[in-house]
Amino acid sequence: MPTSSHKMNFPKLPSHLQLMVFFLIVGCTENTNQLSSDTVALVNGVPITKEELVFRLELTVLPEFQKLMGRNERVLDVLIDELVVSQWAEGEDLTASPVYQEAVDFVKQQALIRELFFEEIKYQAEPDSANIYQALQKSIQELSIQILFTENQDISERWRQSLLSGKTFNELVNESRDNPFIYVNNSMLKWGDGSVPISIEIIAYQLKLGESSDLLELNDVYLIFSINDKTREIILTEYDYSLKWQRVKKVLQARIESRLADEYVDSILTHLDITQRATGFLEVSRYIEDKLGVSSEHSIPLPSGTGQEFPPSLDYNLDLPVVETPDYTWTGKNVLSIIRKYNYRVNSNSPIGLRSTLTQFLKGAVRDQYLSERAKQLGLESKTRVKQDVQMWSRYFLYMQGVTAFVERDTSLTNSALIAARIKELRRNAQITINYNLLETIELTGIPMLAFWSGGITRQLAVPPLMEFR
């Protein structure tokens, strides 16, 4: 992993300011039939293809995606903004920046993991017709459930004994109403909508009306739930049935992908001796606590800019090993560099919380390192998808470098409107051709099947097996 100590200086703009930069009015454009059949727009001779536009939306859900009006135009606006600014930045030789180069290295690592996902997992995840049909039958039923839950283990054990002695769910609910450590909640559940964890959904659709589940434990919460009502949709038209079939198939496939990906990672990592060294880990944790002012009463202030580097210190030994694997060792300095690379937000409400989230982060970083190395061993760097992925996100980071340069070179650019005006000027001077007919036909699901940007436009890019599809 990179251990360079150069200062990362992506634009230190407030998040609301950065998001506003995304939404600019399209500059002077013209519609023409001279574009190729898959080209949505041509910007100074560089095409934006339909495939790229859809792919970008699978990896980054557009803010306020739920607003249907003008959705495709807003997506295209984002890509055009990035293209004109990145073209300007390239002309200013900003690609030589070590900040930019480190960002590209990070993007390449994540692109390799996504390609590994395609090669080793995705094509094995095709659900069969019987499973799709069973899931579709569930998807046209809406369940009303009542959930009884607590975080108190002693209470959960009393519930367990009560169920064994023959007490009903309703009796437990009535006994629990005045207990401040017990909660009762009513919820509507529809298959595949993500309203409850998948494990609860599976059990719920196996229960009959009036039946209740056994005592369950999920993320340190103990719960029992009961089926209060079942409502079935009216008879579907042939068109509705076809749409539902496709949607159910997508959800099933994504769930299979998630399971297979977890199994794949386990097969790579479980036999390895990967150790987190307590002394080095506590040293780097204490360093972060000190530099960011963590206490039991105050949360850690967020870094003010993407990739902000932690200041040096002679008070802590950051050369101690923190993570040891059979193939490499990460010291405290390495860990700080990796945090910067991922733009990991080391915020927490307490030192204990920081150490817990930092441990989870390091597990993910180790996983990514091994997966990307596996992809290299399989020769996936030459794959078209990898090259296209790196090109697309390299352009994004060059765009960010360009916006940074705007602010650094002109201190009067103090708000989003002025930055937007600067980008609009670049668009006005660019030759932009848009194929509106093709743009209007593009359907965007907005489902991030493979990856997503965490926290708006920060660069914490997640990759499979990375998230459980709901």
C-alpha positions as CSV (number, residue, x, y, z in Angstrom):
1,M,0.0,0.0,0.0
2,P,1.3,3.5,-0.6
3,T,3.2,5.1,2.3
4,S,4.0,8.5,0.8
5,S,3.8,11.5,3.0
6,H,2.7,14.1,0.5
7,K,-0.2,16.3,1.5
8,M,-3.6,15.4,0.0
9,N,-5.4,18.6,-1.1
10,F,-8.6,17.8,-2.8
11,P,-11.1,20.7,-2.4
12,K,-11.8,21.6,1.1
13,L,-15.4,22.6,0.4
14,P,-18.4,22.0,2.6
15,S,-20.4,19.0,1.5
16,H,-23.5,21.1,0.6
17,L,-21.2,23.3,-1.5
18,Q,-19.7,20.3,-3.3
19,L,-23.1,18.8,-4.1
20,M,-24.4,22.1,-5.5
21,V,-21.4,22.1,-7.9
22,F,-22.9,18.9,-9.4
23,F,-26.1,20.5,-10.5
24,L,-25.5,23.0,-13.2
25,I,-27.6,24.0,-16.2
26,V,-26.5,22.6,-19.5
27,G,-24.5,25.0,-21.5
28,C,-24.9,25.7,-25.2
29,T,-25.6,22.4,-26.9
30,E,-27.0,21.1,-30.1
31,N,-28.8,17.9,-31.1
32,T,-27.5,16.1,-34.1
33,N,-27.9,12.7,-35.8
34,Q,-24.2,12.6,-36.6
35,L,-23.3,10.8,-33.3
36,S,-22.8,7.1,-33.2
37,S,-25.8,5.0,-32.0
38,D,-24.5,4.5,-28.5
39,T,-23.1,8.1,-27.9
40,V,-25.2,10.3,-25.6
41,A,-23.0,13.3,-25.9
42,L,-19.8,14.5,-27.5
43,V,-17.7,17.0,-25.5
44,N,-14.8,18.5,-27.4
45,G,-14.6,15.3,-29.4
46,V,-14.7,13.0,-26.4
47,P,-17.8,10.7,-26.3
48,I,-20.0,10.0,-23.3
49,T,-21.7,6.6,-24.1
50,K,-24.9,5.2,-22.9
51,E,-23.0,2.3,-21.3
52,E,-20.9,4.8,-19.3
53,L,-23.9,6.8,-18.1
54,V,-25.7,3.7,-16.9
55,F,-22.6,2.2,-15.4
56,R,-21.9,5.4,-13.5
57,L,-25.3,5.4,-12.0
58,E,-24.9,1.8,-10.9
59,L,-21.8,2.8,-9.0
60,T,-23.0,6.2,-7.7
61,V,-26.6,6.9,-6.9
62,L,-27.4,10.5,-8.0
63,P,-28.3,12.7,-5.1
64,E,-32.1,13.1,-5.0
65,F,-32.4,10.2,-7.5
66,Q,-36.0,9.6,-6.5
67,K,-37.0,12.8,-8.4
68,L,-38.0,11.5,-11.8
69,M,-38.3,14.7,-13.7
70,G,-35.2,15.5,-15.6
71,R,-33.3,12.6,-14.1
72,N,-31.4,11.6,-17.2
73,E,-30.5,15.2,-17.9
74,R,-29.1,15.6,-14.4
75,V,-27.0,12.5,-14.7
76,L,-25.6,13.7,-18.0
77,D,-24.9,17.2,-16.5
78,V,-22.7,15.5,-13.9
79,L,-20.7,13.7,-16.5
80,I,-20.4,16.8,-18.8
81,D,-19.2,18.9,-15.8
82,E,-16.5,16.4,-15.0
83,L,-15.4,16.1,-18.6
84,V,-15.0,19.8,-19.3
85,V,-13.2,20.4,-16.0
86,S,-11.0,17.4,-16.3
87,Q,-10.0,18.5,-19.9
88,W,-9.1,21.9,-18.5
89,A,-7.1,20.2,-15.7
90,E,-5.2,18.0,-18.1
91,G,-4.3,21.1,-20.1
92,E,-2.9,22.6,-16.9
93,D,-0.8,19.5,-16.4
94,L,-2.6,18.6,-13.1
95,T,-2.3,14.9,-13.9
96,A,1.3,15.1,-12.6
97,S,0.1,15.7,-9.1
98,P,1.0,13.0,-6.6
99,V,-2.5,13.5,-5.1
100,Y,-4.1,12.6,-8.4
101,Q,-1.7,9.6,-9.0
102,E,-2.5,8.1,-5.6
103,A,-6.3,8.5,-6.3
104,V,-5.8,6.7,-9.6
105,D,-3.9,3.8,-7.9
106,F,-6.8,3.5,-5.4
107,V,-9.4,3.4,-8.2
108,K,-7.4,0.7,-10.1
109,Q,-7.4,-1.5,-7.0
110,Q,-11.1,-1.2,-6.6
111,A,-11.7,-1.7,-10.4
112,L,-9.7,-5.0,-10.1
113,I,-11.8,-6.2,-7.3
114,R,-15.0,-5.5,-9.2
115,E,-13.6,-7.4,-12.2
116,L,-12.7,-10.3,-9.9
117,F,-16.4,-10.1,-8.8
118,F,-17.5,-10.4,-12.4
119,E,-15.1,-13.2,-13.3
120,E,-15.4,-15.4,-10.2
121,I,-18.9,-14.7,-8.9
122,K,-21.4,-12.8,-10.9
123,Y,-21.9,-15.3,-13.7
124,Q,-22.6,-18.1,-11.2
125,A,-25.5,-16.1,-9.6
126,E,-28.3,-16.8,-12.1
127,P,-31.4,-17.8,-10.1
128,D,-33.5,-20.6,-11.6
129,S,-37.2,-20.1,-12.7
130,A,-38.6,-22.1,-9.7
131,N,-36.9,-19.8,-7.2
132,I,-38.0,-16.7,-9.1
133,Y,-41.6,-17.9,-9.2
134,Q,-41.5,-18.6,-5.4
135,A,-40.1,-15.2,-4.6
136,L,-42.6,-13.5,-7.0
137,Q,-45.5,-15.1,-5.1
138,K,-44.1,-13.7,-1.9
139,S,-43.5,-10.3,-3.5
140,I,-47.3,-9.8,-4.2
141,Q,-48.1,-10.3,-0.5
142,E,-47.7,-7.5,2.1
143,L,-47.3,-8.6,5.7
144,S,-48.2,-6.6,8.8
145,I,-45.9,-7.6,11.6
146,Q,-45.5,-6.7,15.3
147,I,-42.0,-6.8,16.7
148,L,-41.0,-7.2,20.4
149,F,-37.3,-6.4,21.0
150,T,-34.8,-5.5,23.6
151,E,-31.0,-5.1,24.0
152,N,-31.1,-6.6,27.5
153,Q,-29.8,-10.2,27.5
154,D,-31.4,-11.1,30.8
155,I,-34.8,-10.0,29.4
156,S,-34.3,-12.1,26.3
157,E,-33.5,-15.2,28.4
158,R,-36.8,-14.7,30.4
159,W,-38.6,-14.5,27.0
160,R,-36.9,-17.8,26.0
161,Q,-38.1,-19.5,29.1
162,S,-41.6,-18.0,28.8
163,L,-41.9,-19.3,25.2
164,L,-40.8,-22.8,26.3
165,S,-43.4,-22.8,29.1
166,G,-46.2,-22.1,26.6
167,K,-46.7,-18.3,26.8
168,T,-48.0,-16.6,23.7
169,F,-46.5,-13.7,21.9
170,N,-49.5,-11.5,22.8
171,E,-49.0,-12.3,26.5
172,L,-45.3,-11.3,26.3
173,V,-46.3,-8.0,24.6
174,N,-48.9,-7.2,27.3
175,E,-46.3,-8.0,30.1
176,S,-43.7,-5.8,28.5
177,R,-45.6,-2.5,27.8
178,D,-44.4,-0.6,30.8
179,N,-40.8,-1.8,30.7
180,P,-38.5,0.9,29.5
181,F,-36.0,-1.6,28.3
182,I,-38.5,-3.4,26.0
183,Y,-39.8,-2.0,22.7
184,V,-42.9,-2.9,20.6
185,N,-43.0,-1.9,17.0
186,N,-45.5,-2.4,14.1
187,S,-44.2,-2.6,10.6
188,M,-45.3,-3.4,7.1
189,L,-43.1,-5.9,5.2
190,K,-43.0,-6.5,1.5
191,W,-40.6,-9.0,0.0
192,G,-37.4,-7.4,-1.3
193,D,-38.1,-3.9,-0.2
194,G,-35.3,-3.8,2.5
195,S,-37.6,-2.7,5.3
196,V,-36.2,-5.5,7.5
197,P,-33.1,-7.7,7.5
198,I,-33.2,-10.6,5.0
199,S,-33.1,-13.2,7.8
200,I,-36.3,-11.8,9.3
201,E,-38.0,-11.6,5.9
202,I,-37.2,-15.3,5.2
203,I,-38.8,-16.3,8.5
204,A,-41.8,-14.0,8.1
205,Y,-42.9,-15.5,4.8
206,Q,-42.7,-19.0,6.3
207,L,-45.1,-18.1,9.2
208,K,-48.9,-18.3,9.0
209,L,-51.3,-15.6,10.1
210,G,-51.2,-15.2,13.9
211,E,-48.0,-17.3,14.3
212,S,-44.9,-15.8,15.9
213,S,-41.1,-16.5,15.4
214,D,-38.7,-18.0,17.9
215,L,-36.4,-15.7,19.8
216,L,-33.9,-14.2,17.4
217,E,-30.6,-12.3,17.9
218,L,-29.5,-9.7,15.4
219,N,-26.6,-7.3,16.0
220,D,-26.9,-7.5,19.8
221,V,-30.7,-7.0,19.7
222,Y,-33.1,-9.7,20.8
223,L,-36.5,-9.9,19.2
224,I,-39.6,-11.9,18.5
225,F,-42.2,-11.0,15.9
226,S,-45.7,-12.1,15.0
227,I,-47.7,-11.9,11.7
228,N,-50.8,-9.7,12.3
229,D,-52.1,-9.6,8.7
230,K,-51.4,-10.7,5.1
231,T,-52.6,-8.6,2.2
232,R,-52.4,-9.9,-1.4
233,E,-52.2,-7.7,-4.4
234,I,-55.0,-7.7,-6.9
235,I,-54.6,-9.9,-10.0
236,L,-51.7,-8.7,-12.1
237,T,-51.9,-7.9,-15.8
238,E,-49.5,-9.7,-18.0
239,Y,-47.4,-6.6,-18.3
240,D,-47.3,-6.1,-14.5
241,Y,-46.4,-9.7,-14.0
242,S,-43.5,-9.4,-16.5
243,L,-42.1,-6.4,-14.7
244,K,-42.3,-8.0,-11.4
245,W,-40.6,-11.1,-12.7
246,Q,-37.6,-9.1,-13.8
247,R,-37.4,-7.1,-10.6
248,V,-37.6,-10.2,-8.4
249,K,-34.9,-11.9,-10.6
250,K,-32.6,-8.9,-10.1
251,V,-33.0,-8.9,-6.3
252,L,-32.5,-12.7,-6.1
253,Q,-29.4,-12.5,-8.3
254,A,-28.0,-9.7,-6.1
255,R,-28.6,-11.7,-3.0
256,I,-26.9,-14.8,-4.5
257,E,-24.0,-12.6,-5.5
258,S,-23.6,-11.3,-2.0
259,R,-23.6,-14.8,-0.5
260,L,-21.1,-16.1,-3.1
261,A,-18.9,-13.1,-2.7
262,D,-18.7,-13.6,1.1
263,E,-17.9,-17.3,0.6
264,Y,-15.2,-16.4,-1.9
265,V,-13.5,-14.0,0.5
266,D,-13.7,-16.6,3.2
267,S,-12.0,-19.1,1.0
268,I,-9.1,-16.6,0.4
269,L,-8.6,-15.2,3.9
270,T,-9.6,-17.9,6.5
271,H,-6.5,-20.0,6.1
272,L,-4.2,-16.9,6.5
273,D,-2.6,-15.9,9.8
274,I,-3.7,-12.3,9.9
275,T,-3.0,-10.6,13.3
276,Q,-3.8,-7.2,14.7
277,R,-1.0,-6.3,17.1
278,A,-2.4,-4.7,20.3
279,T,0.6,-2.4,21.1
280,G,0.9,-0.9,17.6
281,F,-2.9,-0.6,17.2
282,L,-3.3,1.2,20.5
283,E,-0.4,3.5,19.6
284,V,-2.0,4.6,16.3
285,S,-5.4,4.8,18.0
286,R,-4.1,7.1,20.7
287,Y,-2.3,9.2,18.1
288,I,-5.6,9.7,16.2
289,E,-7.4,10.4,19.5
290,D,-4.8,13.0,20.4
291,K,-4.7,14.7,17.0
292,L,-8.4,14.8,16.5
293,G,-9.4,15.5,20.1
294,V,-11.4,12.4,20.9
295,S,-12.9,12.1,24.3
296,S,-15.7,10.3,25.9
297,E,-17.8,13.5,25.7
298,H,-16.9,14.8,22.3
299,S,-17.1,13.3,18.8
300,I,-14.1,13.3,16.5
301,P,-14.1,16.3,14.2
302,L,-14.3,15.2,10.6
303,P,-11.3,15.8,8.4
304,S,-11.8,19.1,6.6
305,G,-10.9,17.8,3.2
306,T,-10.8,14.6,1.2
307,G,-7.6,12.7,1.9
308,Q,-6.4,15.1,4.6
309,E,-3.1,13.9,6.0
310,F,-2.6,13.6,9.8
311,P,0.1,15.9,11.2
312,P,3.4,14.2,12.2
313,S,4.2,13.6,15.9
314,L,7.3,12.6,17.9
315,D,5.1,11.6,20.9
316,Y,4.0,8.3,19.4
317,N,5.9,5.4,17.9
318,L,4.1,4.9,14.6
319,D,6.7,2.4,13.3
320,L,5.3,-0.4,15.4
321,P,3.4,-3.1,13.5
322,V,-0.3,-2.8,13.6
323,V,-1.4,-5.5,11.1
324,E,0.7,-8.6,10.2
325,T,-0.2,-11.0,7.4
326,P,2.0,-13.7,5.7
327,D,2.7,-11.3,2.9
328,Y,3.1,-7.8,4.4
329,T,3.1,-5.8,7.6
330,W,1.3,-2.5,8.1
331,T,2.9,-0.1,10.7
332,G,1.1,2.9,12.2
333,K,2.4,5.1,9.4
334,N,1.0,2.7,6.8
335,V,-2.4,2.7,8.6
336,L,-2.6,6.5,8.5
337,S,-1.7,6.4,4.8
338,I,-4.4,3.8,4.1
339,I,-6.9,5.9,6.1
340,R,-6.0,8.9,3.9
341,K,-6.2,6.8,0.7
342,Y,-9.7,5.6,1.5
343,N,-10.7,9.0,2.9
344,Y,-12.0,7.0,5.9
345,R,-13.9,9.2,8.3
346,V,-12.4,8.4,11.7
347,N,-15.3,9.9,13.6
348,S,-16.7,8.3,16.7
349,N,-18.2,9.3,20.0
350,S,-15.5,7.7,22.2
351,P,-12.1,6.1,22.1
352,I,-13.7,2.7,22.4
353,G,-15.9,3.5,19.4
354,L,-13.0,4.7,17.4
355,R,-11.0,1.5,18.0
356,S,-14.0,-0.7,17.1
357,T,-14.6,1.1,13.8
358,L,-10.9,1.3,13.0
359,T,-10.7,-2.5,13.5
360,Q,-13.5,-3.0,11.0
361,F,-11.9,-0.6,8.6
362,L,-8.6,-2.5,8.7
363,K,-10.4,-5.8,8.1
364,G,-11.9,-4.3,4.9
365,A,-8.6,-2.8,3.8
366,V,-6.8,-6.2,4.3
367,R,-9.6,-7.9,2.3
368,D,-9.3,-5.4,-0.5
369,Q,-5.5,-5.8,-0.7
370,Y,-5.8,-9.6,-1.0
371,L,-8.6,-9.4,-3.5
372,S,-6.8,-7.0,-5.8
373,E,-3.7,-9.1,-5.7
374,R,-5.8,-12.1,-6.6
375,A,-7.1,-10.2,-9.6
376,K,-3.6,-9.3,-10.7
377,Q,-2.6,-13.0,-10.5
378,L,-5.5,-13.8,-12.8
379,G,-4.3,-11.2,-15.3
380,L,-7.4,-9.0,-15.0
381,E,-5.6,-5.7,-15.4
382,S,-5.9,-6.0,-19.2
383,K,-9.7,-6.5,-19.1
384,T,-11.8,-3.8,-20.9
385,R,-14.0,-3.2,-17.9
386,V,-11.0,-2.5,-15.7
387,K,-9.6,0.0,-18.2
388,Q,-13.0,1.7,-18.6
389,D,-13.5,1.9,-14.9
390,V,-10.1,3.4,-14.2
391,Q,-10.6,5.9,-17.1
392,M,-14.0,7.0,-15.7
393,W,-12.9,7.5,-12.1
394,S,-9.6,9.0,-13.1
395,R,-11.6,11.6,-14.9
396,Y,-13.6,12.2,-11.8
397,F,-10.5,12.8,-9.6
398,L,-9.0,15.0,-12.3
399,Y,-12.2,17.0,-12.1
400,M,-11.8,17.3,-8.4
401,Q,-8.2,18.4,-8.9
402,G,-9.5,21.0,-11.3
403,V,-12.1,22.4,-8.8
404,T,-9.3,22.6,-6.2
405,A,-7.1,24.5,-8.7
406,F,-10.0,27.0,-9.3
407,V,-10.2,27.8,-5.6
408,E,-6.4,27.9,-5.0
409,R,-5.8,30.2,-8.0
410,D,-8.8,32.5,-7.4
411,T,-9.5,33.2,-3.7
412,S,-12.7,35.1,-4.7
413,L,-14.3,31.7,-5.5
414,T,-15.8,31.5,-2.0
415,N,-19.1,29.8,-2.7
416,S,-20.7,27.2,-4.9
417,A,-22.4,29.7,-7.2
418,L,-19.0,31.2,-8.2
419,I,-17.5,27.8,-8.8
420,A,-20.6,26.8,-10.8
421,A,-20.2,29.9,-12.9
422,R,-16.6,29.0,-13.6
423,I,-17.6,25.5,-14.7
424,K,-20.4,27.0,-16.8
425,E,-17.9,29.2,-18.5
426,L,-15.9,26.1,-19.5
427,R,-19.1,24.5,-20.8
428,R,-19.9,27.6,-22.9
429,N,-16.5,27.5,-24.5
430,A,-16.7,23.8,-25.2
431,Q,-18.2,22.0,-28.2
432,I,-21.0,19.9,-26.8
433,T,-23.4,17.8,-28.8
434,I,-26.2,15.9,-27.2
435,N,-28.3,13.1,-28.6
436,Y,-31.5,13.9,-26.8
437,N,-33.4,11.1,-28.5
438,L,-31.1,8.5,-27.1
439,L,-30.9,10.2,-23.7
440,E,-34.7,10.0,-23.3
441,T,-34.8,6.3,-23.9
442,I,-32.2,5.4,-21.2
443,E,-33.8,3.7,-18.1
444,L,-31.9,4.1,-14.9
445,T,-32.6,1.7,-12.0
446,G,-30.6,3.6,-9.4
447,I,-29.7,0.3,-7.7
448,P,-26.0,0.3,-6.8
449,M,-25.4,-3.4,-7.7
450,L,-21.6,-3.3,-7.3
451,A,-20.4,-0.3,-5.5
452,F,-21.3,3.1,-4.1
453,W,-19.7,6.3,-3.0
454,S,-20.0,6.8,0.7
455,G,-21.0,10.2,2.0
456,G,-21.9,12.0,-1.3
457,I,-18.8,12.7,-3.3
458,T,-16.1,11.5,-0.9
459,R,-13.9,8.8,-2.3
460,Q,-14.6,5.9,0.0
461,L,-15.5,3.4,-2.7
462,A,-17.0,0.2,-1.5
463,V,-16.9,-3.0,-3.5
464,P,-18.3,-6.6,-3.2
465,P,-18.8,-8.4,-0.9
466,L,-19.3,-5.3,0.5
467,M,-22.9,-4.7,1.1
468,E,-25.9,-6.9,1.6
469,F,-28.4,-6.2,-1.1
470,R,-31.8,-5.6,0.4
